[in-house]
Amino acid sequence: MPRKPRDSAAIDPLRGFPVSVQPPRPCPFCGGSEVWINSDVDPKFVVCKECLAFGPNAPTVKQAVERWNKRTTPPRANTAAATSG
């Protein structure tokens, strides 16, 4: 029996991820901007191509990128406390 095709957004040919997905931010560990989005198997996640850091797992590509992007924002309170000591 043939598999039913999934509904999916158009793929951006220059970036390789669905057009409806916000672009991933740079890696929170090394600052690298080259990231790869695992979209072929479950769970979905983002990986930095430079340091190989993995982002949080998610059921969809959109959620994986959203979680990666949240992770790249450093907490300001912790940064201020670390530099004021």
Summary of the structure (lengths in Angstrom):
residues: 85
radius of gyration: 15.6
end to end distance: 65.2
largest distance: 65.2
contacts: 192
relative contact order: 0.17
helix: 22%
strand: 15%
